[in-house]
Amino acid sequence: SNELLIEEEKAITPPAKRLFYYVKAYEAKMASNTIKAIEYNQKQADILAKLFQSIPELFQSLMSALYNLLIDYYNGGYYDEALDIILQLRMLPESSVMKTISSTVSRQKILIRVTNMELAVLTRMGRFEQESINWDEVSEALVMLDEGKDLFMGIELRYSAAHFCYGSGNYRQALRYINTLINDAPPELVMRMQYMAW
């Protein structure tokens, strides 16, 4: 009922509490209250992590909660915390439970999203050590995205990689990523990317 979404005390069961925290995190995000959004998304993720142990089908919900928490930390400038969530997200697809309920493609797409956010977080932190990124993983991800015709995710990953390379002083590689984007991206994104390339 709607009362569950208003009063925490009325959300007694773990699924009800999870729904309550989900709604509260959304409300906080809409009110630009990053601290509260983080608090509620963390509570939601904690509940889902416990439930996931006995209900592996909650994997997508747990991934979403952690990803939302990652975005909140990123947008709030809490980059060390964002990197901690990235580590959790990287480990989850490789868990034995996950391997039994999800395809290799699903796990790879999750890792691609995580890699994209990792590039963005490290760029914001000004941490441009090349060894902090698995470039073979980035290349494999881009091949998979190109073969699967997942244009948007490929654009995101190439854009994040270009920013990272530019920040690290690897201008030639940054331009390679940008040139590929210009050739493959929808026209409305080309102007933005050409500006970055200059």
Salt bridges, closest charged atoms under 4 A:
GLU3 OE1 - LYS10 NZ 3.17
GLU7 OE2 - LYS10 NZ 3.87
GLU27 OE1 - LYS24 NZ 3.31
GLU39 OE1 - LYS36 NZ 3.09
GLU39 OE2 - LYS43 NZ 3.48
ASP72 OD1 - LYS29 NZ 3.11
GLU94 OE1 - LYS99 NZ 3.49
GLU118 OE1 - ARG90 NH2 2.81
GLU129 OE1 - ARG127 NE 3.85
GLU137 OE2 - ARG90 NH2 2.99
ASP146 OD2 - ARG158 NH2 2.80
ASP150 OD2 - LYS109 NZ 3.26
GLU156 OE1 - ARG113 NH1 3.89
